[in-house]
């Protein structure tokens, strides 16, 4: 009986490792495609080169299509793309991508996960930049609750969210 349990555990672990390897390969392939799409030499058809927005739009579409069966990867990449749109001042598009990241992250990880907390934090910062302090505070308080539950009171991620929340309350 003990031998069967160990064997079942090894099979389960092997299957998990194979799933993770397949996921990593798929994410790597998608990211390689994104970087090739940004190559100005390979894209000579567009004389002015790709704009940052064009690259982000293409990246979001590719992640949507090619990683549809990997919500965990989508959540993390959509958060990064959403953050880039925010930095470009494209707040509506940033909001859309960050909200999609939040849905994918919660589906993949549940509500109490570092990736979900990061997305909530980014949504809060975005809402603040848009002047919606009520939505900003709600997102940041949710991020803070998750980060405190995961890391305790003394973590830098908790401090980052507290600092952002303090700016919201001050404003």
N, C-alpha and C positions, 0 to 999 in steps of 0.2 A: 504493500500500500504506500509506503514511504517513497519507493522508487517511482511509482506512477505519479505521485504529487510533484516530485522533482522533475520528471520528464514533462509533465504538463506545464510546469513553470518555465522550463527551458523553451518549449514550443511557443508559449505565449510571448516570452521575451524575444525569441527569434522573429516572430511575426511582427511585433512592435518595431523592432530594429529595421525590418524590411520595409514597413510602412514609412518610417522616418527617412530611410534612404531614398525611397521613391519620391517622397515629398520634397526632399532636398534637391533631387535631380530636376524635378519639375519647376521648382522655384528658380534654380540656377539657370535653366533653359529660358524661362520667361525673362529673367533679369538680363541675361546675355542678349536676348532679342531686343530689349529696351535700349541697351547700350549701343548695339549695332545700329539701331534706328537713330541714335544721336550722332553717329559718325558723320562729320561733314563731308568727308571724301566719298563715302558710300552713298551719300544723298546729294550728289551734284545736281540732281534734277531741280532742286530748290536753290536757286542762286544765292539767296540771302541766308541760307541755312535755316535750321529749325529754330523757331522761337521757343522760349522757355514754356510758354503756354501750350504750344503745339506738342512739345515733347511730353509734358504732363498729361495732356489730353490723350495722346497715343498710349502712354503708359497705363493710365487708368482703364482705358478700353481693353488693353491687352491683359491686364491683371483680372479684369472682370470676366473675360472669356477663358483665358488659359488656366486660371486658378479657381474656377468656379467650384470645384470639388474640394478645395482646401481653404475653408473659411478662416483658419488660424493664420495662414500666410496672407490671405487677402486683408485681414484686419490690420496686420502690422504694416503691410505695404500701403494700404489706403491711408493709414494714419500719417505715414511719411509724405505721401503725395498731397494729402490735405494740408499738412504743415507747410509744404512748398507753395501751394496756392495762397495760403494766408500770407506768406512772406512777400508774394507778388501783389498783395492787396486785392486778390480775387476772392472776396469773402464768401460770396454765395456758392461758388464752386468748392471752396474749402469746406464750408458747412456740409455740403452734400457728401463729399468724400469722407469726412470725419463721422458723419452719422452712419454711413454705410460701414465704416470700420467698426463702429460701436455695435451695430447689429451683428456683424460677422464675428466680432470678438466675443460677444456674449454667447452666441451660438456655439462657438468653438471651445471657449474656456470657462463659461459661467460668468457670474457677475463680479466675483472677487479674484481678479487676476491682474498682474502688473500691466499687461497690454491694455486691458479695459480701463484701468486707472489712468494710464497715459493718454488714451483717447479722450476720456472725460476731462482731463486737465487741459488738453489742447482745445476741446470744445469750449471750455470756460474762458480761456484766453481769447479765443476768437469772438465769443459773445461780448466780452469786455471791449474789444477793439471796435465792435459794431455799436457799442453804446447800450447794449441790453444787459444791464448790471444784474437784473433779477435772474435771467437765464445763466449768466456767468457764475453768480454765486451758487446756484443750484448745482451746476455741473462740477464746480470746484469743491463744493461740500461733499458731493458723491465721491469724487476722486480722493478727497482727504480721508473719508471713512474707509475706503478700500485700502488705501496706502497705510493707514494706521493699523488696520487689521492684519495686513501682510507683514509690515516692517516694524511696527511699534512706534513710539513717539520720537525716537532720536535719529531717524534716517534722513538722509539728504532729500529723498523724494518727498517725504512728508514736509520738510522745510520749504521745498520749492512750491508746493501747493499752498502752504500757509502764507508764503510771501505774496503769491498771486492773489490769494483770497484777501489778504490785508489791503492790497492796492484797490481791490474792488470795493471793499467797505469804505476805504478812504474816499474814493471817487463818489 
